[in-house]
Amino acid sequence: MLRRLNNKTSMHILIGYGIIIATIFIAEAETARAQNVQAQSAQAQSIQAQSAQAQIPQRSVMLLPRGIPSSIATTTANIFGTPLRMTFKDVLERAGADNLLIKESESRFALARANETRVNAWFLPSLYAGAGVYGASGTVMNARGEFFQNVTPNNASLVGGVLGEWSIATAVYATKAAEYRSLSAQEDIATQRIRTLTSVIGAYFDLAAAQERIRLLGETFALNERLLVQLELQQGAGLSYKSDVLLVKSSLSRLKVLSQQAATEVYRRSAELSAALNLPSPRLIAASDSVFVPIMLNDSLSLDTLTREALAARPEIRSVEYELSALREETTALTTGRLLPTLTLNLSTTLLGGAPLPQYGRAASTLGISWSAPISDLLGRGQAQQLESTLNVRKAQTEVLSNQIGREIASFVGALAMLRPALTFAREGLAASQEALEQSIGRQKLGTSKPFEVLQAYDYVTRAQNDYVQIVNEYNKAEYGLFLARGRMIR
């Protein structure tokens, strides 16, 4: 019995030792786990301290273009030289003063005015002067009808005088036709100004939008690079996945492609502006004005009202109408004008006598009235038929222009009807993305969000900014386009 008690006592002692050893192992395991957690926490704090520069800072939404980024400016400086910064006012002024097509229209107007001045001088007579030698042999007759044989006269003459021919048809119809053609050429200048301004304004706005797109992409690219540094550090510590790093690298490649596309747009619009502004050499132009504020130039969007206004105010319509009036005057000159006579007055003085010095003087005057008509015109195969055909061509051009103007007005009105609500949607989207970004940054400061989540929020803000820029750009172009299509001019 005593042996049995000793066995039980030994068993209890062994169990006690086992419990103590197990407790020690458990305590050591807990201590090791706590130390591991502390080590990981310390390592994470170290990573955060090392990547403090990689943290994504909060930014405010800026829509003012700051010019071309230095990286792109450096690349293009070797090709185009220093970018030429131009305001919107500079572009409008140079477009009106230096555009070659406008200068050509102005030269045509000067030519039409010179022709009008020439036609209006119809009442001025001509001066003439001359000299001659008269020789004959044989029989001659004098003024009384007497004949003289075997005469060999050798006489000289000096003559001068004034000759006036006044066509009443020219006075009535040709002067009016020349005046109408001058007015038509003047309207052509206004037409070319509208076309040039429409093209230049669109190119400048597109240039500014491309520059702004480059700026937005540059900011997003810098944020992606910072996040890539942070994620690579965290991946090395086992705190992030490789797929996150690959996603950021893919985003960087995409941003590079988009930046190159935007830079190409800058080059293309700069080339258009250089040609339109008649710059001495191709230049890279930098838009230095903010053009991303919606403007309101057209109060009404009534299609019928705007179309009637445009047809009454567009200079190309008036130009063709003046040309039609000139053709009608010329046609009338060939019909009714044939019934009007031409008056002729000739006053002359002559010195006659033997060569080389005449000795006798004579003064003479002639007054006459005459009618003339080419046979081809009388047969209906002359200039009248040509003018009638030209008149029909101009009438057809008027109809074509009217239809074209109607389509332009309808296009701009339709665009504005869609873009005005789109502005509201773009503002709402931009405000929502900004609020989401602020919340993401707030969660990041509290440690409840991942940096990749904040990057996505920035990406949404950038997209919303770009959408807003594009909508405002298209809206402003449509506003200016409709304003000019109505026949208005920008002063």
C-alpha positions as CSV (number, residue, x, y, z in Angstrom):
1,M,0.0,0.0,0.0
2,L,2.9,2.3,0.8
3,R,4.4,1.5,-2.6
4,R,1.1,2.4,-4.3
5,L,1.0,5.7,-2.5
6,N,4.6,6.5,-3.6
7,N,3.6,5.7,-7.2
8,K,0.7,8.0,-7.1
9,T,2.8,10.8,-5.6
10,S,5.5,10.3,-8.3
11,M,2.8,10.5,-11.0
12,H,1.4,13.8,-9.6
13,I,4.9,15.2,-9.5
14,L,5.5,14.3,-13.1
15,I,2.2,15.9,-14.2
16,G,3.1,19.0,-12.2
17,Y,6.4,19.3,-14.0
18,G,4.7,18.8,-17.3
19,I,2.2,21.6,-16.6
20,I,5.0,23.9,-15.6
21,I,7.1,23.1,-18.7
22,A,4.0,23.6,-21.0
23,T,3.3,26.9,-19.3
24,I,6.9,28.0,-19.9
25,F,6.7,27.1,-23.6
26,I,3.4,28.9,-24.0
27,A,4.8,32.0,-22.3
28,E,7.8,31.9,-24.5
29,A,5.6,31.5,-27.6
30,E,3.5,34.5,-26.5
31,T,6.6,36.5,-25.8
32,A,8.0,35.6,-29.2
33,R,4.8,36.5,-31.0
34,A,4.6,39.8,-29.2
35,Q,8.2,40.5,-30.1
36,N,7.5,39.6,-33.7
37,V,4.5,41.9,-33.7
38,Q,6.5,44.7,-32.2
39,A,9.3,44.0,-34.7
40,Q,6.8,44.2,-37.6
41,S,5.3,47.3,-36.2
42,A,8.7,48.9,-35.8
43,Q,9.6,47.8,-39.4
44,A,6.3,49.3,-40.7
45,Q,7.1,52.5,-38.8
46,S,10.5,52.5,-40.4
47,I,9.1,52.0,-43.8
48,Q,6.6,54.8,-43.3
49,A,9.5,57.1,-42.1
50,Q,11.6,56.1,-45.1
51,S,8.7,56.7,-47.5
52,A,7.5,60.0,-45.9
53,Q,8.5,61.7,-49.1
54,A,6.3,59.2,-51.1
55,Q,3.1,60.1,-49.2
56,I,0.5,61.6,-51.5
57,P,-0.2,65.2,-50.5
58,Q,-3.6,66.8,-50.7
59,R,-4.0,69.2,-53.6
60,S,-6.5,71.8,-54.7
61,V,-8.2,71.5,-58.1
62,M,-6.6,74.1,-60.4
63,L,-7.9,74.7,-63.9
64,L,-5.6,77.5,-64.9
65,P,-3.1,76.4,-67.5
66,R,0.5,76.9,-66.4
67,G,2.1,76.5,-69.8
68,I,3.9,73.5,-71.2
69,P,5.7,71.3,-68.7
70,S,9.5,71.6,-68.6
71,S,10.1,68.1,-69.9
72,I,8.0,68.7,-73.0
73,A,9.4,72.3,-73.4
74,T,12.9,70.9,-73.3
75,T,12.2,68.3,-75.9
76,T,10.5,70.8,-78.2
77,A,13.0,73.6,-77.7
78,N,15.4,71.8,-80.0
79,I,12.8,71.8,-82.8
80,F,10.7,75.0,-82.4
81,G,12.8,77.1,-80.1
82,T,11.4,78.9,-77.1
83,P,7.6,78.7,-76.9
84,L,5.8,81.9,-77.9
85,R,3.3,82.8,-75.2
86,M,0.2,84.5,-76.5
87,T,-3.0,85.7,-74.8
88,F,-6.4,85.3,-76.3
89,K,-6.4,89.0,-77.1
90,D,-3.0,88.7,-78.9
91,V,-4.3,85.9,-81.1
92,L,-7.4,87.8,-82.1
93,E,-5.5,91.0,-82.9
94,R,-2.8,89.2,-85.0
95,A,-5.5,87.1,-86.7
96,G,-7.2,90.2,-87.9
97,A,-4.0,92.1,-88.9
98,D,-1.6,89.4,-90.3
99,N,-3.7,86.7,-91.8
100,L,-2.8,86.2,-95.4
101,L,-6.3,85.3,-96.6
102,I,-7.6,88.5,-95.0
103,K,-4.8,90.5,-96.7
104,E,-5.7,88.9,-100.0
105,S,-9.3,90.0,-99.6
106,E,-8.2,93.5,-98.7
107,S,-6.1,93.6,-101.9
108,R,-9.1,92.5,-104.0
109,F,-11.1,95.3,-102.3
110,A,-8.5,97.8,-103.2
111,L,-8.6,96.5,-106.8
112,A,-12.4,96.9,-106.9
113,R,-12.1,100.4,-105.5
114,A,-9.5,101.4,-108.2
115,N,-11.8,100.1,-110.9
116,E,-14.7,102.0,-109.4
117,T,-12.6,105.2,-109.5
118,R,-11.8,104.6,-113.1
119,V,-15.4,104.1,-114.1
120,N,-16.5,107.1,-112.2
121,A,-14.1,109.2,-114.3
122,W,-16.3,108.6,-117.4
123,F,-17.0,112.4,-117.9
124,L,-13.4,113.4,-118.2
125,P,-12.3,113.9,-121.8
126,S,-9.0,112.8,-123.5
127,L,-6.2,115.0,-124.6
128,Y,-4.3,114.2,-127.7
129,A,-1.4,115.7,-129.7
130,G,0.6,114.6,-132.7
131,A,2.7,115.4,-135.8
132,G,2.6,114.3,-139.4
133,V,4.1,114.7,-142.9
134,Y,1.8,114.7,-146.0
135,G,3.3,113.9,-149.4
136,A,1.6,113.3,-152.7
137,S,2.2,113.3,-156.5
138,G,-0.1,113.7,-159.5
139,T,-3.5,115.3,-159.5
140,V,-5.0,116.9,-156.4
141,M,-8.3,118.7,-155.7
142,N,-8.8,121.7,-153.5
143,A,-11.8,122.6,-151.3
144,R,-13.6,124.3,-154.2
145,G,-13.4,121.2,-156.5
146,E,-10.6,122.5,-158.6
147,F,-8.0,120.1,-159.9
148,F,-4.3,120.6,-160.2
149,Q,-2.0,118.3,-162.2
150,N,1.6,117.4,-161.8
151,V,1.6,118.5,-158.2
152,T,4.1,117.2,-155.7
153,P,3.2,118.7,-152.3
154,N,5.4,118.0,-149.3
155,N,3.6,119.4,-146.2
156,A,3.9,118.9,-142.4
157,S,1.3,119.3,-139.7
158,L,1.2,119.6,-135.9
159,V,-2.1,118.8,-134.2
160,G,-3.5,118.9,-130.7
161,G,-6.9,118.8,-129.2
162,V,-9.5,117.5,-126.7
163,L,-11.7,114.5,-127.4
164,G,-14.7,113.7,-125.3
165,E,-17.0,110.7,-125.6
166,W,-19.8,110.4,-123.1
167,S,-21.8,107.2,-123.0
168,I,-25.1,107.7,-121.1
169,A,-25.3,103.9,-120.5
170,T,-21.9,104.0,-118.8
171,A,-22.9,107.0,-116.7
172,V,-26.1,105.3,-115.5
173,Y,-25.3,101.5,-115.3
174,A,-21.5,101.0,-115.4
175,T,-20.9,103.2,-112.4
176,K,-23.6,101.4,-110.3
177,A,-22.1,98.0,-111.3
178,A,-18.6,99.2,-110.2
179,E,-20.0,100.4,-106.9
180,Y,-21.8,97.1,-106.2
181,R,-18.6,95.2,-106.9
182,S,-16.7,97.3,-104.5
183,L,-19.3,96.6,-101.8
184,S,-19.1,93.0,-102.6
185,A,-15.3,92.9,-102.2
186,Q,-15.7,94.7,-98.9
187,E,-18.1,92.1,-97.6
188,D,-15.6,89.4,-98.7
189,I,-13.1,90.9,-96.2
190,A,-15.7,90.5,-93.4
191,T,-16.4,87.0,-94.6
192,Q,-12.8,86.0,-94.4
193,R,-12.4,87.6,-91.0
194,I,-15.3,85.5,-89.6
195,R,-13.8,82.3,-91.1
196,T,-10.3,83.2,-89.8
197,L,-11.6,84.0,-86.3
198,T,-13.6,80.9,-86.1
199,S,-10.6,78.8,-87.1
200,V,-8.2,80.7,-84.8
201,I,-10.4,80.6,-81.8
202,G,-11.0,76.9,-82.1
203,A,-7.3,76.2,-82.5
204,Y,-6.4,78.4,-79.5
205,F,-9.0,76.8,-77.3
206,D,-7.9,73.3,-78.3
207,L,-4.2,74.3,-77.7
208,A,-5.1,75.5,-74.2
209,A,-7.1,72.3,-73.5
210,A,-4.1,70.1,-74.7
211,Q,-1.7,72.1,-72.4
212,E,-4.1,71.7,-69.5
213,R,-4.4,68.0,-70.2
214,I,-0.6,67.7,-70.1
215,R,-0.5,69.5,-66.8
216,L,-3.1,67.2,-65.3
217,L,-1.3,64.1,-66.6
218,G,2.0,65.4,-65.2
219,E,0.5,65.8,-61.7
220,T,-1.0,62.3,-61.9
221,F,2.3,60.9,-63.2
222,A,4.2,62.4,-60.2
223,L,1.7,60.9,-57.8
224,N,2.0,57.5,-59.4
225,E,5.8,57.7,-59.2
226,R,5.6,58.5,-55.4
227,L,3.2,55.7,-54.8
228,L,5.4,53.3,-56.8
229,V,8.3,54.0,-54.4
230,Q,6.1,53.5,-51.4
231,L,4.6,50.2,-52.7
232,E,8.0,48.8,-53.6
233,L,9.3,49.5,-50.1
234,Q,6.2,47.9,-48.6
235,Q,6.6,44.9,-51.0
236,G,10.1,44.4,-49.8
237,A,8.9,44.3,-46.2
238,G,6.1,41.9,-47.1
239,L,3.3,44.4,-46.5
240,S,2.0,44.7,-50.0
241,Y,1.5,42.6,-53.1
242,K,3.5,42.6,-56.3
243,S,0.2,43.1,-58.3
244,D,-0.2,46.5,-56.7
245,V,3.3,47.5,-58.0
246,L,2.5,46.2,-61.4
247,L,-0.8,48.1,-61.6
248,V,1.0,51.4,-60.8
249,K,3.7,50.7,-63.4
250,S,0.9,50.0,-65.9
251,S,-0.7,53.3,-65.0
252,L,2.6,55.1,-65.5
253,S,3.0,53.6,-69.0
254,R,-0.6,54.7,-69.8
255,L,0.1,58.2,-68.6
256,K,3.2,58.5,-70.8
257,V,1.2,57.5,-73.9
258,L,-1.6,60.0,-73.0
259,S,1.0,62.7,-72.5
260,Q,2.6,62.1,-75.9
261,Q,-0.8,62.3,-77.5
262,A,-1.6,65.6,-75.8
263,A,1.9,66.9,-76.8
264,T,1.1,66.0,-80.4
265,E,-2.1,67.9,-80.2
266,V,-0.1,70.9,-78.9
267,Y,2.2,70.7,-81.9
268,R,-0.7,70.4,-84.4
269,R,-2.6,73.4,-83.0
270,S,0.6,75.5,-82.8
271,A,1.2,74.8,-86.4
272,E,-2.4,75.9,-87.3
273,L,-2.0,79.1,-85.3
274,S,1.4,79.8,-86.8
275,A,-0.1,79.6,-90.3
276,A,-3.2,81.5,-89.4
277,L,-1.3,84.3,-87.7
278,N,1.3,84.4,-90.5
279,L,4.3,84.0,-88.1
280,P,7.7,84.3,-89.8
281,S,8.6,80.8,-88.9
282,P,6.8,77.8,-87.3
283,R,6.7,78.4,-83.6
284,L,5.5,76.4,-80.6
285,I,2.7,78.6,-79.1
286,A,1.8,78.5,-75.4
287,A,-1.6,79.7,-74.4
288,S,-1.1,82.0,-71.4
289,D,-4.8,82.8,-70.8
290,S,-7.3,80.8,-68.8
291,V,-10.1,79.9,-71.2
292,F,-11.8,77.3,-69.0
293,V,-14.5,79.7,-67.7
294,P,-17.9,79.2,-69.5
295,I,-19.0,82.2,-71.4
296,M,-22.4,83.3,-72.6
297,L,-22.5,85.1,-75.9
298,N,-25.9,83.9,-77.2
299,D,-29.0,84.4,-75.1
300,S,-31.5,82.7,-77.4
301,L,-31.2,79.2,-78.9
302,S,-34.3,79.6,-81.2
303,L,-33.3,77.9,-84.4
304,D,-35.7,79.9,-86.7
305,T,-34.8,83.2,-85.1
306,L,-31.1,82.7,-85.3
307,T,-31.3,81.4,-88.9
308,R,-33.2,84.5,-90.1
309,E,-30.8,86.7,-88.2
310,A,-27.8,85.0,-89.8
311,L,-29.2,85.1,-93.3
312,A,-29.7,88.8,-92.9
313,A,-26.4,89.6,-91.4
314,R,-23.8,87.2,-92.9
315,P,-21.4,89.1,-95.1
316,E,-21.1,86.3,-97.7
317,I,-24.8,86.6,-98.4
318,R,-24.5,90.3,-98.9
319,S,-21.5,89.9,-101.1
320,V,-23.3,87.6,-103.5
321,E,-26.3,89.9,-103.4
322,Y,-24.1,92.9,-104.4
323,E,-22.6,90.8,-107.1
324,L,-26.1,90.0,-108.4
325,S,-26.9,93.7,-108.4
326,A,-23.8,94.4,-110.4
327,L,-24.6,91.8,-113.0
328,R,-28.2,93.1,-113.3
329,E,-26.9,96.6,-114.0
330,E,-24.5,95.3,-116.7
331,T,-27.3,93.2,-118.2
332,T,-29.6,96.3,-118.3
333,A,-26.7,98.3,-120.0
334,L,-26.7,95.7,-122.8
335,T,-30.5,96.0,-123.3
336,T,-31.9,99.3,-122.3
337,G,-28.5,100.9,-122.5
338,R,-28.3,100.3,-126.2
339,L,-31.1,102.8,-126.7
340,L,-29.1,105.5,-125.0
341,P,-26.7,107.4,-127.3
342,T,-23.1,108.3,-127.0
343,L,-22.1,112.0,-127.3
344,T,-18.9,113.0,-129.0
345,L,-17.1,116.3,-128.9
346,N,-13.7,117.0,-130.6
347,L,-11.9,120.3,-130.4
348,S,-8.6,120.5,-132.3
349,T,-6.0,123.0,-133.6
350,T,-3.6,122.3,-136.4
351,L,-0.5,123.9,-137.9
352,L,-0.1,123.2,-141.7
353,G,2.6,124.2,-144.2
354,G,5.8,123.1,-145.8
355,A,8.2,120.8,-144.0
356,P,9.8,121.1,-141.6
357,L,8.1,124.2,-140.1
358,P,4.3,124.6,-140.7
359,Q,3.2,128.2,-141.4
360,Y,-0.7,128.1,-141.4
361,G,-3.0,127.5,-138.5
362,R,-6.5,125.9,-138.4
363,A,-9.0,125.3,-135.6
364,A,-11.8,122.8,-135.8
365,S,-14.6,121.4,-133.7
366,T,-16.9,118.4,-134.1
367,L,-20.0,117.5,-132.2
368,G,-21.8,114.2,-132.7
369,I,-24.3,111.7,-131.4
370,S,-24.3,108.0,-132.2
371,W,-25.7,104.6,-131.3
372,S,-23.9,101.3,-131.6
373,A,-24.8,97.7,-131.0
374,P,-22.6,94.6,-131.9
375,I,-24.4,92.2,-134.3
376,S,-23.6,89.3,-131.9
377,D,-25.6,91.1,-129.2
378,L,-28.5,91.7,-131.6
379,L,-28.5,88.0,-132.4
380,G,-28.6,87.1,-128.6
381,R,-25.2,85.3,-128.8
382,G,-23.0,87.9,-127.2
383,Q,-22.2,89.4,-123.9
384,A,-25.8,89.5,-122.8
385,Q,-26.1,85.7,-122.9
386,Q,-22.9,85.4,-120.9
387,L,-24.1,87.8,-118.2
388,E,-27.4,85.9,-117.9
389,S,-25.5,82.6,-117.4
390,T,-23.3,84.3,-114.7
391,L,-26.4,85.7,-113.1
392,N,-27.9,82.2,-112.8
393,V,-24.7,80.8,-111.3
394,R,-24.7,83.5,-108.6
395,K,-28.3,82.8,-107.8
396,A,-27.5,79.2,-107.3
397,Q,-24.6,80.2,-105.0
398,T,-27.0,82.2,-102.9
399,E,-29.1,79.1,-102.3
400,V,-26.1,77.0,-101.5
401,L,-24.8,79.6,-99.0
402,S,-28.3,79.9,-97.4
403,N,-28.4,76.1,-96.8
404,Q,-24.8,76.0,-95.5
405,I,-25.5,78.8,-93.0
406,G,-28.7,77.1,-91.9
407,R,-26.7,73.9,-91.2
408,E,-24.0,75.8,-89.3
409,I,-26.6,77.5,-87.1
410,A,-28.4,74.2,-86.5
411,S,-25.1,72.5,-85.6
412,F,-24.1,75.1,-83.1
413,V,-27.5,75.4,-81.5
414,G,-27.7,71.6,-81.1
415,A,-24.2,71.5,-79.6
416,L,-25.1,74.2,-77.1
417,A,-28.4,72.6,-76.2
418,M,-26.4,69.5,-75.2
419,L,-23.3,71.2,-73.7
420,R,-25.1,73.6,-71.3
421,P,-26.6,70.7,-69.2
422,A,-23.3,68.8,-69.6
423,L,-21.6,71.7,-67.8
424,T,-23.8,71.1,-64.8
425,F,-23.0,67.4,-64.9
426,A,-19.3,68.1,-65.2
427,R,-19.4,70.4,-62.2
428,E,-21.3,67.9,-60.1
429,G,-18.8,65.1,-61.0
430,L,-15.8,67.3,-60.2
431,A,-17.3,68.3,-56.8
432,A,-18.1,64.6,-56.0
433,S,-14.6,63.4,-56.9
434,Q,-13.1,66.2,-54.8
435,E,-15.1,65.2,-51.8
436,A,-14.2,61.5,-52.3
437,L,-10.6,62.5,-52.4
438,E,-10.8,64.5,-49.2
439,Q,-12.4,61.5,-47.4
440,S,-9.8,59.1,-48.8
441,I,-6.9,61.3,-47.6
442,G,-8.6,61.6,-44.2
443,R,-8.8,57.8,-43.9
444,Q,-5.2,57.5,-45.0
445,K,-4.2,59.8,-42.1
446,L,-6.1,57.6,-39.7
447,G,-4.4,54.5,-41.2
448,T,-7.7,53.0,-42.4
449,S,-7.1,53.2,-46.1
450,K,-4.4,52.0,-48.4
451,P,-2.3,54.4,-50.6
452,F,-3.6,52.7,-53.7
453,E,-7.1,53.7,-52.7
454,V,-6.0,57.4,-52.4
455,L,-4.4,57.1,-55.8
456,Q,-7.6,55.9,-57.3
457,A,-9.4,58.9,-55.8
458,Y,-6.8,61.2,-57.3
459,D,-7.3,59.5,-60.7
460,Y,-11.1,60.1,-60.5
461,V,-10.4,63.8,-59.7
462,T,-8.0,64.0,-62.6
463,R,-10.6,62.4,-64.9
464,A,-13.3,64.8,-63.6
465,Q,-11.0,67.8,-64.2
466,N,-10.2,66.6,-67.7
467,D,-13.9,66.1,-68.5
468,Y,-14.7,69.5,-67.2
469,V,-11.9,71.1,-69.3
470,Q,-13.1,69.3,-72.4
471,I,-16.8,70.2,-71.8
472,V,-15.9,73.9,-71.2
473,N,-13.6,73.9,-74.2
474,E,-16.3,72.5,-76.6
475,Y,-18.9,74.8,-75.0
476,N,-16.9,78.0,-75.5
477,K,-16.0,77.0,-79.1
478,A,-19.7,76.5,-79.8
479,E,-20.6,79.9,-78.2
480,Y,-18.1,81.7,-80.2
481,G,-18.9,79.7,-83.3
482,L,-22.7,80.5,-83.1
483,F,-21.9,84.2,-82.3
484,L,-19.8,84.5,-85.5
485,A,-22.2,82.4,-87.5
486,R,-24.9,84.9,-86.7
487,G,-22.8,87.5,-88.6
488,R,-21.5,89.2,-85.4
489,M,-17.9,90.4,-85.2
490,I,-15.5,90.3,-82.2
491,R,-14.0,93.7,-81.5
